[in-house]
Amino acid sequence: MVSDYLNHSNNLTDEQLKEIVQSGLVEIGGHAINHPALTSLNKEAAMRAISDDKKFLEEKFGLKLTSFAYPYGLFNEEVEKLVKDAGYLQAVSVVTGAEQNESNRFFMFRIRSGNATGESLLKLLEKK
C-alpha cells in the first residue's frame, strides 16, 4: 500500500482500505510512502519513505505491517537493510521464481500471473 496514494483518483479510499483490513482476507504490506525508486534516494530519504509509510498505515488502520514490496522492484543491499531496520520481516521483489527460503526473505520471488484466472492460473502455478 502506498499511503500517499490513498483517496486519490482511481486509488483506494480510507474507507475501502478499512473494509479490506476488517475482512481479514488480504495482507496489507508496505510499499513506501510515495512510490519512489528507493535505490536512487540517499539513505535518509529512503528510510523516511519506508518507515513513514509503515508508521502511517499501522497507526491509521491498526495494522502490524510485516511485508514490504519494493517500488518498481528496485532494491540493493542498502535498501534491503533499511527495510529490515524499519521492522519488516520480509520483502517481495519482481525477480521471477517460486522457490522461497530463509536466505531470500528480503528478495522473495514472484510468479507473474498476468490475466490468468481459474484453470489457466492453476496450470501456470503447476509449471513453477
N, C-alpha and C positions, 0 to 999 in steps of 0.2 A: 504494500500500500504506500503510495506517495502522498504524504499528508498535505502538502501544498496544493494538490490537485482536487481535494475534496470540495464539493459544492461548485465546481466549475462545469461549464457546458460539456455534455457528453461524458461526465465522470460521476462517480458515486456521490450521493449527498451524505451528510452526517446520519440522517435517519435510515438510509439504505444500509450504511455500514453497521449501524447499531443492530438492525434486523439480522444481518448476516452473522454478526458476533453472537447474538442471542440464540440463533438457530443451533449453534454448536456443530454445524456441518462442515464448516470451512475454516482452515487455519489462516489467520491473518499474520503476515510477515512484514518485515521492514523492507524498504526499497530506496531509502534516502529521502530527505525532505522535499527536494525539488528535481529529482532525477538527473543529477549531474554525472558526467563521466568522472568517477572518483579518481581514476589514475592521472587525470590532468590537473587535479587540485593539489595545493600544498597540504601537508599533513593536518594542520589545524582546521582548515576549511573542510577537508574530507571528514574529519572526526565530527565536526559540528553537523554536517549533513546527515551522517549516520546516526549520531546519538540524539540530535534534536527530533528527528522523525520518530525514533523509538520512544523517547520520553513523551512526546505529544500523544501518540496513539495509545500508549499504555495508560496515561493519565485520563485522557478524554473518554476512552472506551472500556476502561477497566480490564485491560489485557496484560498478558505477560508474553511479549514477543520473544521467540527463541530462534526463528528462522529469518534469514535475510536473502534477498535476491539482488545481485549486482546490477545496477543500471547499465544497460547496453551489454551486459555480460562481461564488462571490463573489470579486471582485477589483477593485482600483482601481490607480492609478498607483503608489502606495506599496507595495502588496503585490507588484505586478509587479516593482518594483525589488528588493525583498527576495528574491524567487525568483531573480532574476538574480544578486544578490550571494551567494546560497547556492551558486552554481555550476551551476545548471540551465541547459540550452541552449534549452529550450522549455517551454511550459506550455499546458494544454488548458483551455478554457472550456466553458460549456454554451451558448454562442451558436450558433444553428443556421446551418449553411452548409457549403460544401465547398471553397471557394477558399482556398488557403494560399499565403502568400508571406513574404518576409523581414520585412515590416513588421508582420505579426501573429504572429510566432514565440512571443510570450508571451500570446497570447489566441487560440490556434488554435481553429477552429470544429469542431463535431461534427455528425455525422448520427446522429440517434437511431433505432435500428433497431427498438425495441420488441421484439415477439416474432417479427419477420420472420426467416425462415431460407430456405435454398435459393433457389428461383425467386423467391419474394416479396422476399427480400433483394436479389437481383440487380436486380429491377425498381425497387426503392426507390433503389438506387445509380445506376441509369441515369437517373432523374429529376433527380438532383443534378448 
